[in-house]
Amino acid sequence: MTGYTMLRNGGVGNGGQPWLLRWSSRIRLTWLSFTLFIILVFFPLIAHYYLTTIDDVDDAGKRIFGPRTGNELCEVKHVQDLCRIRESVSEELLQLEAKRQELNSEIAKLNLKIEACKKSIENAKQDLLQLKNVISQTEHSYKELMAQNQPKLSLPIRLLPDKDDVTFPLPKSNRNCRLHNCFDYSRCPLTSGFPVYVYNSDDYPFGSSLDPLIKQAFEATVRTNVYVTENANIACVYIILVGEMQEPVMPKPTELEQQLHSLPYWRTDGHNHLIINLSRKSETQNFIYNISTGRAMIAQSTFYDVQYRPGFDIVVSPLVHAMSEPNFLEIPPQVPVKRKYLFSFQGEKIESLRSSLQEVRSFEEEIEGNAPADYDDRIITTLKAVQDSKLDFVLVEFTCKNQPKASLPTEWALCGERDDRLELLKLSTFALIITPGDTRLVISAGCAMRLFEALEVGAIPVVLGEQVQLPYNDVIRWNEAALIIPKPRITEVHFLLRSISDNDLLAMRRQGRFLWETYFSTSDNVFSTVLAIIRTRIQIPAAPIREETAVEIPHRSGKAAGTDPNMADNGDLDLGPVETEPPYASPKYLRNFTLTAMDIYRNWNSAPGPFHLFPYTPFDPVLPSEAKFLGSGTGFRPIGGGAGGSGKEFQAALGGNVPREQFTVVMLTYEREEVLMNSLERLNGLPYLNKVVVVWNSPKLPSEDLLWPDIGVPIMVVRTEKNSLNNRFLPWDEIETEAILSIDDDAHLRHDEIMFGFRVWREARDRIVGFPGRYHAWDIPHQSWLYNSNYSCELSMVLTGAAFFHKYYAYLYSYVMPQAIRDMVDEYINCEDIAMNFLVSHLTRKPPIKVTSRWTFRCPGCPQALSHDDSHFHERHKCINFFVKVYGYMPLLYTQFRVDSVLFKTRLPHDKTKCFKFI
């Protein structure tokens, strides 16, 4: 018990050893902890101190941790890396510092330059302000000088009609009426537009006596004429139709005179009125002969010399085709030039004057005295002698087999029916027209009918009697289409007709065909010609021809057009600058007045040329002057010191051309969006490009999400009414340049080729200038024409899938060319390019011009075109033969001429180097 107690009390018993053991254990643990603390804390501090004070100790061997040299320290591997990094960073810092100093120096210099530029800008602003002031003062001085040296002009005062106008001076006799004393010019200012008011014949009693066909045809023509107005108060000319009348209900002359004088705007004497008496038969009545018409003009087919007032009245052609269009397929061809009969004549004269052969007078007595009254007996004898001689096949008949048509005294009546007469004329090279024996009869409806029928079938008229006044004689040069021979030369007629060459015969036949188509064939032509004669006489410019209104399809642009590397490869040719200013339209046609006043015969009656199909409707918009269109490019040479080449220098060097000019691209497309976009992108950066007109020929509109390329010029997408290849040549009002580049949406052309073609066209503005050439050939086995696309040294056509032409031809193609041709183009969906070549060659009698050596440039990888079909060429064969029938001859001309630029360095195949001439 006692021992147990001692243990609990700390080991007092047994000497107290347990307590000491516990105390000593605690002391050792504390010392050990303190020692570890000293070693872990103070020893690193002491080592750090010695290491950092190596450079301060003189004797390195006195301490255990004595300092070491730099080389010895860098011998340690990881310390060497740190040293290298340190050296690299120091070097970079030095370089950056040097650069910083250089930049500071440059900044200081630039600051000085900025200050100098600011001063220069201020000085330039001051100079610009001074120049503006000088320009303003100069313009003001110029206006003052112009005001001092030029009078102020204003439009003529427009005088309205007055029923009670009696101040107009009366001539001594109505027989002496001319424009200067019987026409009131004050109602027809130059800027009036030539308004014409047409009376309604149904409002007057004589209207019920008119021939229904003529009346209906006249009313239909009036409704579509551009000059006709319903406002009589502003009219320049008033027109009333009084014939042809039907016999049973024909009014008496006194009644007709009273009805004319009672017209609302007759104004006591009828000045500025035109009385039209149209004839559909050869026996038209001249019932106006005994009527007082005052100052009114008369237009009819029969005139006596005491009635006809030259330069005032108008001799019109008969209205044969009143309500029907002529059938071109029934008209005989113009070739061969010579036909079965050299000349022919059929007629019978019911009543004759005393024959000169019955007078016992010598030739000298006839010359000394008055001319014989009637040569008809001498004509009969001479023509029968020619027929009996059998030298040539001629047919003359002076007695009708059937009852002759009614005619005027001393006039040769027509024999047989119209169809029979036409069949004879189709076999005749010349058609004799013997004028009435009564010289007082200036023109008769019978003579006009013979002239109409001869021109219709291509028989060259031979008019015996120089005193006759042929239709529209004051504006048509009849000697280019007919022979007018005095009756005393009847014995020389046979010799004269045989001496005419084939070339002259064809030229006269072509001119006669043109006159018939333009002035005689339809009621529209007759009425338009009558108005054109009056308008030309009083020197009023023609109304501009209408243009097709372009209905734009909205589209989004924004896709940046890329640059085709092939387009940029232009060789050494300088294409000229890309126009940075807005598109420049061609100058408007400003020669309407001078053309009307000065060039009547040249534009109405010369051999068929570019102006010949529009004798009475010269254009106001976008038509070149005659000098530019007909005469440019044949003899121009660069002027100056050889500055030419491209751009404005090139344009200025062409003396007769427009000083500055651009062209419009017209591209026809049909549901080939990707191909179209690629073609448009290739036009990016093309110099002298004014605008691109995309003719969208599909009824399906473009995709809404389609992005059109931005090529630097406007792209106009035009919607068409129907899918027709004729839309390629419509004269869209969006085309504001004279030059048109017609191009397919799958054609590849380099920029240098386009520019060269444009320059060539500027020197041959009346021609088609293009790239792919084709030609026509005669198929001997089938006796027909063929279309040939094989490569050849000759060509007669240039395809309009890549060709330049004048906008003038777009008007002619769309409005003047026979509708039958456009109908066939729509039927076959083909041949529009052939039709354009036919038209231009027919007008100019010149072949097209091919440029560069390219023969084909179709788009690789594009969808298949229509021309790949086998039927394509068969249709084109048919088109050529049909067009020949419409024109009456083959107008295409062969050529071996091609224009190349020496800058192209063209590589020609060895078998074609001898085929072309170069300029």
Secondary structure in CASP SS format (residue, H / E / C, confidence):
PFRMAT SS
TARGET T0000
AUTHOR 0000-0000-0000
METHOD secondary structure of the structure
MODEL  1
M C 1.00
T H 1.00
G H 1.00
Y H 1.00
T H 1.00
M H 1.00
L H 1.00
R H 1.00
N C 1.00
G C 1.00
G C 1.00
V C 1.00
G H 1.00
N H 1.00
G H 1.00
G H 1.00
Q H 1.00
P H 1.00
W H 1.00
L H 1.00
L H 1.00
R H 1.00
W H 1.00
S H 1.00
S H 1.00
R H 1.00
I H 1.00
R H 1.00
L H 1.00
T H 1.00
W H 1.00
L H 1.00
S H 1.00
F H 1.00
T H 1.00
L H 1.00
F H 1.00
I H 1.00
I H 1.00
L H 1.00
V H 1.00
F H 1.00
F H 1.00
P H 1.00
L H 1.00
I H 1.00
A H 1.00
H H 1.00
Y H 1.00
Y H 1.00
L H 1.00
T H 1.00
T C 1.00
I C 1.00
D C 1.00
D C 1.00
V C 1.00
D C 1.00
D C 1.00
A H 1.00
G H 1.00
K H 1.00
R C 1.00
I C 1.00
F C 1.00
G C 1.00
P C 1.00
R C 1.00
T C 1.00
G H 1.00
N H 1.00
E H 1.00
L H 1.00
C H 1.00
E C 1.00
V C 1.00
K H 1.00
H H 1.00
V H 1.00
Q H 1.00
D H 1.00
L H 1.00
C H 1.00
R H 1.00
I H 1.00
R H 1.00
E H 1.00
S H 1.00
V H 1.00
S H 1.00
E H 1.00
E H 1.00
L H 1.00
L H 1.00
Q H 1.00
L H 1.00
E H 1.00
A H 1.00
K H 1.00
R H 1.00
Q H 1.00
E H 1.00
L H 1.00
N H 1.00
S H 1.00
E H 1.00
I H 1.00
A H 1.00
K H 1.00
L H 1.00
N H 1.00
L H 1.00
K H 1.00
I H 1.00
E H 1.00
A H 1.00
C H 1.00
K H 1.00
K H 1.00
S H 1.00
I H 1.00
E H 1.00
N H 1.00
A H 1.00
K H 1.00
Q H 1.00
D H 1.00
L H 1.00
L H 1.00
Q H 1.00
L H 1.00
K H 1.00
N H 1.00
V H 1.00
I H 1.00
S H 1.00
Q H 1.00
T H 1.00
E H 1.00
H H 1.00
S H 1.00
Y H 1.00
K H 1.00
E H 1.00
L H 1.00
M H 1.00
A H 1.00
Q H 1.00
N H 1.00
Q C 1.00
P C 1.00
K C 1.00
L C 1.00
S C 1.00
L C 1.00
P C 1.00
I C 1.00
R C 1.00
L C 1.00
L C 1.00
P C 1.00
D C 1.00
K C 1.00
D C 1.00
D C 1.00
V C 1.00
T C 1.00
F C 1.00
P C 1.00
L C 1.00
P C 1.00
K C 1.00
S C 1.00
N H 1.00
R H 1.00
N H 1.00
C C 1.00
R C 1.00
L H 1.00
H H 1.00
N H 1.00
C H 1.00
F C 1.00
D C 1.00
Y H 1.00
S H 1.00
R H 1.00
C C 1.00
P C 1.00
L C 1.00
T C 1.00
S C 1.00
G C 1.00
F C 1.00
P C 1.00
V E 1.00
Y E 1.00
V E 1.00
Y C 1.00
N C 1.00
S H 1.00
D H 1.00
D H 1.00
Y C 1.00
P H 1.00
F H 1.00
G H 1.00
S H 1.00
S H 1.00
L E 1.00
D C 1.00
P H 1.00
L H 1.00
I H 1.00
K H 1.00
Q H 1.00
A H 1.00
F H 1.00
E H 1.00
A H 1.00
T H 1.00
V H 1.00
R H 1.00
T H 1.00
N C 1.00
V C 1.00
Y C 1.00
V E 1.00
T C 1.00
E C 1.00
N C 1.00
A H 1.00
N H 1.00
I H 1.00
A C 1.00
C C 1.00
V E 1.00
Y E 1.00
I E 1.00
I E 1.00
L E 1.00
V E 1.00
G E 1.00
E C 1.00
M E 1.00
Q C 1.00
E H 1.00
P H 1.00
V H 1.00
M C 1.00
P C 1.00
K C 1.00
P H 1.00
T H 1.00
E H 1.00
L H 1.00
E H 1.00
Q H 1.00
Q H 1.00
L H 1.00
H H 1.00
S C 1.00
L C 1.00
P C 1.00
Y C 1.00
W C 1.00
R C 1.00
T C 1.00
D C 1.00
G C 1.00
H C 1.00
N C 1.00
H E 1.00
L E 1.00
I E 1.00
I E 1.00
N E 1.00
L C 1.00
S C 1.00
R C 1.00
K C 1.00
S C 1.00
E C 1.00
T C 1.00
Q C 1.00
N C 1.00
F H 1.00
I H 1.00
Y H 1.00
N H 1.00
I C 1.00
S C 1.00
T C 1.00
G C 1.00
R C 1.00
A C 1.00
M E 1.00
I E 1.00
A E 1.00
Q E 1.00
S C 1.00
T C 1.00
F E 1.00
Y E 1.00
D C 1.00
V C 1.00
Q C 1.00
Y C 1.00
R C 1.00
P C 1.00
G C 1.00
F C 1.00
D C 1.00
I E 1.00
V E 1.00
V C 1.00
S C 1.00
P C 1.00
L C 1.00
V C 1.00
H C 1.00
A C 1.00
M C 1.00
S C 1.00
E C 1.00
P C 1.00
N C 1.00
F H 1.00
L H 1.00
E H 1.00
I C 1.00
P C 1.00
P C 1.00
Q C 1.00
V C 1.00
P C 1.00
V C 1.00
K C 1.00
R C 1.00
K C 1.00
Y E 1.00
L E 1.00
F E 1.00
S E 1.00
F E 1.00
Q E 1.00
G C 1.00
E E 1.00
K E 1.00
I C 1.00
E C 1.00
S C 1.00
L C 1.00
R C 1.00
S C 1.00
S H 1.00
L H 1.00
Q H 1.00
E C 1.00
V C 1.00
R C 1.00
S C 1.00
F H 1.00
E H 1.00
E H 1.00
E H 1.00
I H 1.00
E H 1.00
G C 1.00
N C 1.00
A C 1.00
P C 1.00
A C 1.00
D C 1.00
Y C 1.00
D H 1.00
D H 1.00
R H 1.00
I H 1.00
I H 1.00
T H 1.00
T H 1.00
L H 1.00
K H 1.00
A H 1.00
V H 1.00
Q H 1.00
D H 1.00
S H 1.00
K C 1.00
L C 1.00
D C 1.00
F C 1.00
V C 1.00
L E 1.00
V E 1.00
E E 1.00
F C 1.00
T C 1.00
C C 1.00
K C 1.00
N C 1.00
Q C 1.00
P C 1.00
K C 1.00
A C 1.00
S C 1.00
L C 1.00
P C 1.00
T C 1.00
E C 1.00
W E 1.00
A E 1.00
L C 1.00
C C 1.00
G C 1.00
E C 1.00
R H 1.00
D H 1.00
D H 1.00
R H 1.00
L H 1.00
E H 1.00
L H 1.00
L H 1.00
K H 1.00
L C 1.00
S E 1.00
T E 1.00
F E 1.00
A E 1.00
L E 1.00
I E 1.00
I E 1.00
T C 1.00
P C 1.00
G C 1.00
D C 1.00
T C 1.00
R C 1.00
L E 1.00
V E 1.00
I E 1.00
S C 1.00
A H 1.00
G H 1.00
C H 1.00
A H 1.00
M H 1.00
R H 1.00
L H 1.00
F H 1.00
E H 1.00
A H 1.00
L H 1.00
E H 1.00
V H 1.00
G C 1.00
A C 1.00
I E 1.00
P E 1.00
V E 1.00
V E 1.00
L E 1.00
G C 1.00
E C 1.00
Q C 1.00
V C 1.00
Q C 1.00
L C 1.00
P C 1.00
Y C 1.00
N C 1.00
D C 1.00
V C 1.00
I C 1.00
R C 1.00
W H 1.00
N H 1.00
E H 1.00
A C 1.00
A C 1.00
L E 1.00
I E 1.00
I E 1.00
P C 1.00
K H 1.00
P H 1.00
R H 1.00
I H 1.00
T H 1.00
E H 1.00
V H 1.00
H H 1.00
F H 1.00
L H 1.00
L H 1.00
R H 1.00
S C 1.00
I C 1.00
S C 1.00
D H 1.00
N H 1.00
D H 1.00
L H 1.00
L H 1.00
A H 1.00
M H 1.00
R H 1.00
R H 1.00
Q H 1.00
G H 1.00
R H 1.00
F H 1.00
L H 1.00
W H 1.00
E H 1.00
T H 1.00
Y H 1.00
F H 1.00
S C 1.00
T C 1.00
S H 1.00
D H 1.00
N H 1.00
V H 1.00
F H 1.00
S H 1.00
T H 1.00
V H 1.00
L H 1.00
A H 1.00
I H 1.00
I H 1.00
R H 1.00
T H 1.00
R H 1.00
I C 1.00
Q C 1.00
I C 1.00
P C 1.00
A C 1.00
A C 1.00
P C 1.00
I C 1.00
R C 1.00
E C 1.00
E E 1.00
T C 1.00
A C 1.00
V E 1.00
E E 1.00
I C 1.00
P C 1.00
H C 1.00
R E 1.00
S E 1.00
G E 1.00
K E 1.00
A E 1.00
A C 1.00
G C 1.00
T C 1.00
D C 1.00
P H 1.00
N H 1.00
M H 1.00
A H 1.00
D C 1.00
N C 1.00
G C 1.00
D C 1.00
L C 1.00
D C 1.00
L C 1.00
G C 1.00
P C 1.00
V C 1.00
E C 1.00
T C 1.00
E C 1.00
P C 1.00
P C 1.00
Y C 1.00
A C 1.00
S C 1.00
P C 1.00
K C 1.00
Y C 1.00
L C 1.00
R C 1.00
N H 1.00
F H 1.00
T H 1.00
L H 1.00
T H 1.00
A H 1.00
M H 1.00
D C 1.00
I H 1.00
Y H 1.00
R H 1.00
N H 1.00
W H 1.00
N H 1.00
S C 1.00
A C 1.00
P C 1.00
G C 1.00
P C 1.00
F C 1.00
H C 1.00
L C 1.00
F C 1.00
P C 1.00
Y C 1.00
T C 1.00
P C 1.00
F C 1.00
D C 1.00
P C 1.00
V C 1.00
L C 1.00
P C 1.00
S C 1.00
E H 1.00
A H 1.00
K H 1.00
F H 1.00
L H 1.00
G H 1.00
S C 1.00
G C 1.00
T C 1.00
G C 1.00
F C 1.00
R C 1.00
P C 1.00
I C 1.00
G C 1.00
G C 1.00
G C 1.00
A C 1.00
G C 1.00
G C 1.00
S C 1.00
G H 1.00
K H 1.00
E H 1.00
F H 1.00
Q H 1.00
A H 1.00
A H 1.00
L C 1.00
G C 1.00
G C 1.00
N C 1.00
V C 1.00
P C 1.00
R C 1.00
E C 1.00
Q C 1.00
F E 1.00
T E 1.00
V E 1.00
V E 1.00
M E 1.00
L E 1.00
T E 1.00
Y C 1.00
E C 1.00
R C 1.00
E H 1.00
E H 1.00
V H 1.00
L H 1.00
M H 1.00
N H 1.00
S H 1.00
L H 1.00
E H 1.00
R C 1.00
L C 1.00
N C 1.00
G C 1.00
L C 1.00
P C 1.00
Y C 1.00
L E 1.00
N E 1.00
K E 1.00
V E 1.00
V E 1.00
V E 1.00
V E 1.00
W E 1.00
N C 1.00
S C 1.00
P C 1.00
K C 1.00
L C 1.00
P C 1.00
S C 1.00
E C 1.00
D C 1.00
L C 1.00
L E 1.00
W E 1.00
P E 1.00
D E 1.00
I C 1.00
G C 1.00
V C 1.00
P C 1.00
I E 1.00
M E 1.00
V E 1.00
V E 1.00
R E 1.00
T C 1.00
E C 1.00
K C 1.00
N C 1.00
S C 1.00
L H 1.00
N H 1.00
N H 1.00
R H 1.00
F H 1.00
L C 1.00
P C 1.00
W E 1.00
D C 1.00
E C 1.00
I C 1.00
E C 1.00
T C 1.00
E C 1.00
A E 1.00
I E 1.00
L E 1.00
S E 1.00
I E 1.00
D E 1.00
D C 1.00
D C 1.00
A E 1.00
H C 1.00
L C 1.00
R C 1.00
H H 1.00
D H 1.00
E H 1.00
I H 1.00
M H 1.00
F H 1.00
G H 1.00
F H 1.00
R H 1.00
V H 1.00
W H 1.00
R H 1.00
E C 1.00
A C 1.00
R C 1.00
D C 1.00
R C 1.00
I C 1.00
V E 1.00
G E 1.00
F C 1.00
P C 1.00
G E 1.00
R E 1.00
Y E 1.00
H E 1.00
A E 1.00
W E 1.00
D E 1.00
I C 1.00
P C 1.00
H C 1.00
Q C 1.00
S E 1.00
W E 1.00
L E 1.00
Y E 1.00
N E 1.00
S C 1.00
N C 1.00
Y C 1.00
S C 1.00
C C 1.00
E C 1.00
L E 1.00
S C 1.00
M E 1.00
V E 1.00
L C 1.00
T C 1.00
G C 1.00
A E 1.00
A E 1.00
F E 1.00
F E 1.00
H E 1.00
K H 1.00
Y H 1.00
Y H 1.00
A H 1.00
Y H 1.00
L H 1.00
Y H 1.00
S H 1.00
Y H 1.00
V H 1.00
M C 1.00
P C 1.00
Q H 1.00
A H 1.00
I H 1.00
R H 1.00
D H 1.00
M H 1.00
V H 1.00
D H 1.00
E H 1.00
Y H 1.00
I C 1.00
N C 1.00
C C 1.00
E H 1.00
D H 1.00
I H 1.00
A H 1.00
M H 1.00
N H 1.00
F H 1.00
L H 1.00
V H 1.00
S H 1.00
H H 1.00
L H 1.00
T H 1.00
R C 1.00
K C 1.00
P C 1.00
P C 1.00
I E 1.00
K E 1.00
V E 1.00
T C 1.00
S C 1.00
R C 1.00
W C 1.00
T C 1.00
F C 1.00
R E 1.00
C C 1.00
P C 1.00
G C 1.00
C C 1.00
P C 1.00
Q C 1.00
A C 1.00
L H 1.00
S H 1.00
H H 1.00
D C 1.00
D C 1.00
S H 1.00
H H 1.00
F H 1.00
H H 1.00
E H 1.00
R H 1.00
H H 1.00
K H 1.00
C H 1.00
I H 1.00
N H 1.00
F H 1.00
F H 1.00
V H 1.00
K H 1.00
V H 1.00
Y H 1.00
G C 1.00
Y C 1.00
M C 1.00
P C 1.00
L C 1.00
L C 1.00
Y C 1.00
T E 1.00
Q C 1.00
F E 1.00
R E 1.00
V E 1.00
D C 1.00
S C 1.00
V H 1.00
L H 1.00
F H 1.00
K C 1.00
T C 1.00
R C 1.00
L C 1.00
P C 1.00
H C 1.00
D C 1.00
K C 1.00
T C 1.00
K C 1.00
C C 1.00
F C 1.00
K E 1.00
F C 1.00
I C 1.00
END
